[in-house]
């Protein structure tokens, strides 16, 4: 589910709450993907217009919330730092994306029905 869909199209944003303290949603899933793509928590945060502190905070929260860390990171310095998804991180991300796909597919008819009930906004009002 991409954020680059036209605004007239319906989008589904999934947040999964595990009790009161743990949540997995589109922001954390996107952050995991960007870390995988960039190899850096800082670069992942920048690509999402997120501060380094916020990106690190989310990574620390995810690492504390699961039995195994989702992101493995090493400090910078002369050899440079980096970050990558662990096997658990790859698994959590894959499960989340599959759930998104299943829900979008199964709910498509209901979402379309809701969309037909909306006021026509094509004239910008």
Rosetta blueprint (number, residue, H / E / L):
1 X L
2 X L
3 X L
4 X L
5 X L
6 X L
7 X L
8 X L
9 X L
10 X L
11 X L
12 X L
13 X L
14 X L
15 X L
16 X E
17 X E
18 X E
19 X L
20 X L
21 X L
22 X E
23 X E
24 X E
25 X L
26 X H
27 X H
28 X H
29 X H
30 X H
31 X H
32 X H
33 X H
34 X H
35 X H
36 X H
37 X H
38 X H
39 X L
40 X L
41 X H
42 X H
43 X H
44 X H
45 X H
46 X H
47 X H
48 X L
49 X L
50 X L
51 X L
52 X H
53 X H
54 X H
55 X H
56 X H
57 X H
58 X H
59 X H
60 X H
61 X H
62 X H
63 X H
64 X H
65 X H
66 X L
67 X L
68 X L
69 X L
70 X L
71 X E
72 X E
73 X E
74 X E
75 X L
76 X L
77 X L
78 X L
79 X L
80 X L
81 X L
82 X E
83 X E
84 X E
85 X E
86 X L
87 X H
88 X H
89 X H
90 X H
91 X H
92 X H
93 X H
94 X H
95 X H
96 X H
97 X H
98 X H
99 X H
100 X H
101 X H
102 X H
103 X H
104 X H
105 X H
106 X H
107 X H
108 X H
109 X H
110 X H
111 X H
112 X H
113 X H
114 X H
115 X H
116 X H
117 X L
118 X L
119 X L
120 X L
121 X L
122 X L
123 X L
124 X L
125 X L
